Amino acid sequence: MPVDQLPKFVVIDDVQAIRAMAHQARQKALDELYGSHRAYTATELAARCEISPSAMSYHLRALEKYGYIRRVEQEGDGRNKYWQAVAFTLRIIGFDAGSQSESPSVTSHIEGLRKRVGEEVRRRRARSADLHDEALYPVITSSQLDLRDEQAEEFMQRLHGLLDEFALTSGKLPPDEATRRIHYFVSAIEEPPEPVES
């Protein structure tokens, strides 16, 4: 399917589908497919995920089964199988807290983040960069906000709106144009109100 015809997002709310994400190679493949919006062969993705093409094919079939990706045909290439994201962005919303099904998927996401953060810190140190230089964007930012209801809603809308805005443009640039790849991990969670004592 042409990139400009992809749906804006796909929602994954099935427990089994969420469990299927809990593997580093699958996470990396999904990041690549949803980040670039181009079609890849299993061999191309295997090289990026640093696993064998046969192992990558196994993981891609599992992701296809649960609705994350689809097989597509490339004009003029009848020999290779190509894989493509089913939408511009991926939204995971269906955790089953009772069975702890979120644990493998969340752990896999956080492990990927931990690895990328560690690698970036090492790169900056290797360049003798001042890790406290205000001109550098932070590797990771964490805090809390105390907002009125309307402010909290505006924050969430603007945050996710910004991500959607740039997700819709990612991968649409000409292939010969220089680009910068940015990995992001967003988890804005509202703290539940404390119970009122009677």
Stockholm file with secondary structure:
# STOCKHOLM 1.0

chainA/1-198         MPVDQLPKFVVIDDVQAIRAMAHQARQKALDELYGSHRAYTATELAARCEISPSAMSYHLRALEKYGYIRRVEQEGDGRNKYWQAVAFTLRIIGFDAGSQSESPSVTSHIEGLRKRVGEEVRRRRARSADLHDEALYPVITSSQLDLRDEQAEEFMQRLHGLLDEFALTSGKLPPDEATRRIHYFVSAIEEPPEPVES
#=GR chainA/1-198 SS CCGGGSCSEEEECCHHHHHHTCSHHHHHHHHHHHHHCCCEEHHHHHHHHTSCHHHHHHHHHHHHHTTSEEEEEETTEEEEEEEEESSSEEEECCCCGGGTTHHHHHHHHHHHHHHHHHHHHHHHHHTTCCTTCTTSCCSCCCCCCCCCHHHHHHHHHHHHHHHHHHHTTTTCSCTTSCCCCCCCCCCCCCCCCCCCCC
#=GC SS_cons         CCGGGSCSEEEECCHHHHHHTCSHHHHHHHHHHHHHCCCEEHHHHHHHHTSCHHHHHHHHHHHHHTTSEEEEEETTEEEEEEEEESSSEEEECCCCGGGTTHHHHHHHHHHHHHHHHHHHHHHHHHTTCCTTCTTSCCSCCCCCCCCCHHHHHHHHHHHHHHHHHHHTTTTCSCTTSCCCCCCCCCCCCCCCCCCCCC
//
